[in-house]
Amino acid sequence: MSARLTLLGAVAFAVIALVACTTPPPPPPTTEGVGLKANFILANPAGLLAMDDRGEAIGRIIDLPAQSAPATPALHPSRKSAVFALTQQPNKKTGFGSDLFSVNLDGTGFRPVVEHEADNVFYASPRFDSTGNLLYFHRRAAIITGGSFIGNEDGIFRLDLRSGERRQVVKDGADPDLAPDGTWLVYVHLTCRRHAFPRSRARSSFPRPGTRSASRPRARSTPRAS
């Protein structure tokens, strides 16, 4: 009997040890000014995180609203602020969707830049041009007919942050990125059969197919120089 109890105790200890080993660590606390010390900015369910040169979280840049999820951060050329997508609880007027928000790296100046205007409209993948005056981003809107989902409407838009002028520059495009000189826009072209990787002049409304496939130079975290 004692041997059986000993075995059960060992099994229980092993289960407790396994749970302790697999439980994810709590998110780091929000620390004032931590973003100014970051080498990387990462958006994940734990929040908008500042990372050191070893890729370890050193703190949250800002306390985001409860039950919200940030994604796709983009660093402003000044390296003093960032824009990122934020999905929150459904809005009473515009329903469920995601918006683009800006925040200074010291945690101040949290404000919306682009807000979804209807249910099931999502904004993501913001990208600045080299001047920081133009912001490119992906818009996806669900197409609902007769109460049934039949597809998505995708496009890449450009917002002039000085004048507020906004226009679509690419149809059926997603996940944009800009060439270093700001003259070319690289993006994912969404089709019914496959994904292509065309390119378009950044100030043009019409895509021009590229001569070769393009690969993304970075993951969904935004590096910041030391």
C-alpha positions as CSV (number, residue, x, y, z in Angstrom):
1,M,0.0,0.0,0.0
2,S,2.8,2.4,0.9
3,A,4.6,1.6,-2.3
4,R,1.4,2.5,-4.3
5,L,1.1,5.8,-2.4
6,T,4.7,6.5,-3.1
7,L,4.1,5.8,-6.8
8,L,1.0,8.1,-6.9
9,G,2.9,10.8,-5.1
10,A,5.7,10.6,-7.6
11,V,3.3,10.8,-10.5
12,A,1.5,13.8,-8.9
13,F,4.9,15.5,-8.4
14,A,5.8,14.8,-12.1
15,V,2.6,16.4,-13.3
16,I,3.1,19.5,-11.1
17,A,6.7,19.8,-12.3
18,L,5.5,19.5,-16.0
19,V,2.9,22.2,-15.5
20,A,5.4,24.4,-13.9
21,C,7.8,23.9,-16.8
22,T,5.2,24.5,-19.5
23,T,3.3,27.5,-18.0
24,P,4.3,30.6,-20.0
25,P,6.0,33.4,-18.0
26,P,3.9,36.4,-17.2
27,P,4.2,39.4,-19.5
28,P,6.8,41.9,-18.5
29,P,5.5,45.0,-16.7
30,T,5.1,48.4,-18.4
31,T,8.2,50.5,-17.8
32,E,8.3,54.2,-18.5
33,G,10.6,55.0,-21.4
34,V,11.6,51.4,-22.0
35,G,10.9,51.7,-25.7
36,L,13.8,54.2,-26.0
37,K,16.1,51.5,-24.8
38,A,14.8,48.8,-27.2
39,N,16.7,47.2,-30.1
40,F,13.5,45.6,-31.4
41,I,9.8,46.1,-31.0
42,L,7.6,43.0,-30.9
43,A,3.8,42.8,-31.0
44,N,2.2,39.7,-29.6
45,P,-0.6,38.7,-27.2
46,A,1.5,39.9,-24.3
47,G,1.4,43.4,-25.7
48,L,3.7,45.8,-27.4
49,L,7.1,44.7,-26.1
50,A,10.5,46.3,-26.1
51,M,13.3,43.8,-26.8
52,D,17.0,44.0,-26.1
53,D,19.8,43.0,-28.4
54,R,19.5,39.3,-27.3
55,G,15.8,39.3,-28.2
56,E,14.6,39.2,-24.6
57,A,11.7,41.3,-23.5
58,I,12.7,44.2,-21.2
59,G,9.2,45.6,-20.7
60,R,5.9,46.7,-22.3
61,I,6.0,50.1,-24.0
62,I,2.4,50.8,-23.1
63,D,-0.6,49.3,-21.3
64,L,-3.0,48.5,-24.1
65,P,-6.8,48.3,-23.6
66,A,-8.0,45.0,-22.0
67,Q,-8.7,42.1,-24.3
68,S,-6.9,43.7,-27.2
69,A,-4.1,42.3,-29.4
70,P,-1.4,44.3,-31.2
71,A,0.3,43.3,-34.5
72,T,2.6,44.4,-37.3
73,P,4.5,47.3,-35.7
74,A,6.3,49.8,-37.9
75,L,8.9,52.2,-36.7
76,H,8.7,55.9,-37.7
77,P,11.9,57.1,-39.5
78,S,12.6,59.4,-36.6
79,R,12.9,56.3,-34.4
80,K,10.8,58.1,-31.8
81,S,7.4,56.5,-32.4
82,A,5.7,53.5,-34.0
83,V,2.4,52.6,-35.7
84,F,0.8,49.2,-35.2
85,A,-2.5,47.3,-35.8
86,L,-4.7,46.8,-32.8
87,T,-7.7,44.5,-32.6
88,Q,-10.1,45.3,-29.7
89,Q,-13.5,44.3,-28.5
90,P,-16.3,45.1,-31.0
91,N,-17.2,48.8,-31.3
92,K,-20.8,49.6,-30.6
93,K,-21.0,51.7,-33.8
94,T,-18.6,50.0,-36.2
95,G,-18.6,46.4,-35.0
96,F,-15.6,44.1,-35.0
97,G,-12.4,45.0,-36.8
98,S,-8.8,46.3,-36.3
99,D,-7.4,49.8,-36.3
100,L,-4.0,51.5,-36.7
101,F,-2.6,53.3,-33.6
102,S,0.5,55.4,-33.0
103,V,2.5,55.6,-29.8
104,N,5.7,57.3,-28.8
105,L,8.5,54.9,-27.7
106,D,8.4,56.5,-24.3
107,G,4.8,55.3,-23.9
108,T,3.1,58.7,-24.5
109,G,1.0,59.9,-27.4
110,F,-1.2,56.8,-27.8
111,R,-3.8,57.7,-30.5
112,P,-5.7,56.2,-33.4
113,V,-4.4,56.9,-36.9
114,V,-6.8,54.8,-39.0
115,E,-10.0,53.4,-37.5
116,H,-12.2,50.7,-39.1
117,E,-15.4,52.2,-40.4
118,A,-17.7,49.1,-40.5
119,D,-18.0,45.6,-39.1
120,N,-15.4,43.1,-40.3
121,V,-13.0,45.8,-41.7
122,F,-9.4,45.2,-40.7
123,Y,-6.3,47.4,-41.1
124,A,-2.8,46.0,-40.8
125,S,0.8,46.1,-42.0
126,P,1.5,49.8,-41.7
127,R,4.7,51.0,-43.5
128,F,6.3,54.5,-43.5
129,D,8.1,56.0,-46.5
130,S,11.5,57.4,-45.8
131,T,10.2,60.9,-44.9
132,G,7.7,59.6,-42.4
133,N,5.0,61.7,-44.1
134,L,3.3,58.9,-46.0
135,L,1.9,55.7,-44.4
136,Y,1.0,52.7,-46.5
137,F,-1.2,49.9,-45.1
138,H,-3.4,46.9,-45.9
139,R,-7.2,47.1,-45.7
140,R,-9.3,44.0,-45.7
141,A,-13.1,44.0,-45.7
142,A,-15.4,41.0,-45.6
143,I,-17.9,40.8,-48.4
144,I,-21.3,39.7,-47.0
145,T,-24.2,38.9,-49.3
146,G,-27.6,37.7,-48.0
147,G,-26.0,37.2,-44.6
148,S,-23.3,34.8,-46.0
149,F,-19.6,35.4,-46.3
150,I,-18.5,35.2,-49.9
151,G,-15.0,36.6,-49.8
152,N,-12.7,39.5,-48.9
153,E,-12.0,42.8,-50.5
154,D,-8.3,43.7,-50.2
155,G,-6.3,46.7,-51.0
156,I,-3.3,48.8,-50.2
157,F,-3.9,52.4,-49.2
158,R,-1.7,55.4,-48.8
159,L,-2.3,58.1,-46.1
160,D,-0.7,61.5,-46.2
161,L,-0.1,62.2,-42.5
162,R,0.2,65.9,-43.2
163,S,-3.0,66.5,-45.1
164,G,-5.1,63.5,-44.1
165,E,-5.6,62.6,-47.8
166,R,-6.1,58.9,-48.3
167,R,-6.3,56.9,-51.5
168,Q,-6.0,53.3,-52.7
169,V,-2.9,52.6,-54.6
170,V,-3.2,48.8,-55.2
171,K,-6.2,46.5,-55.6
172,D,-6.1,42.9,-54.3
173,G,-2.8,43.6,-52.5
174,A,-1.6,42.9,-48.9
175,D,1.4,43.1,-46.7
176,P,3.1,46.0,-48.3
177,D,6.7,47.1,-48.0
178,L,8.7,49.9,-49.5
179,A,12.1,49.9,-51.3
180,P,14.7,51.9,-49.4
181,D,14.5,54.8,-51.9
182,G,10.7,54.9,-51.6
183,T,10.0,54.6,-55.3
184,W,8.8,50.9,-55.3
185,L,6.1,49.2,-53.3
186,V,6.5,45.4,-52.9
187,Y,3.4,43.5,-51.8
188,V,1.5,40.2,-51.9
189,H,-0.9,40.0,-54.8
190,L,-3.9,38.1,-53.8
191,T,-5.5,35.9,-56.5
192,C,-8.0,33.0,-56.6
193,R,-5.3,30.5,-57.4
194,R,-2.0,31.6,-55.9
195,H,-0.1,34.5,-54.3
196,A,2.2,36.5,-56.5
197,F,4.8,39.0,-55.6
198,P,4.5,42.0,-58.0
199,R,5.8,45.4,-57.4
200,S,4.3,48.9,-58.0
201,R,5.6,52.4,-58.1
202,A,4.8,53.8,-54.7
203,R,2.9,56.8,-56.1
204,S,1.0,54.9,-58.8
205,S,-2.5,53.4,-58.6
206,F,-1.6,50.5,-60.9
207,P,0.6,47.6,-60.1
208,R,3.4,46.6,-62.4
209,P,4.4,42.9,-62.3
210,G,8.0,42.3,-61.2
211,T,10.5,40.2,-63.0
212,R,11.3,38.1,-60.0
213,S,9.8,37.0,-56.7
214,A,10.3,39.2,-53.7
215,S,11.1,37.9,-50.2
216,R,10.4,39.8,-47.1
217,P,13.6,41.1,-45.5
218,R,12.3,40.9,-42.0
219,A,9.8,39.2,-39.8
220,R,6.9,40.9,-38.0
221,S,9.0,42.7,-35.6
222,T,10.5,46.1,-36.3
223,P,14.2,46.5,-35.6
224,R,15.5,49.6,-34.1
225,A,19.1,50.7,-34.2
226,S,21.0,50.7,-30.9
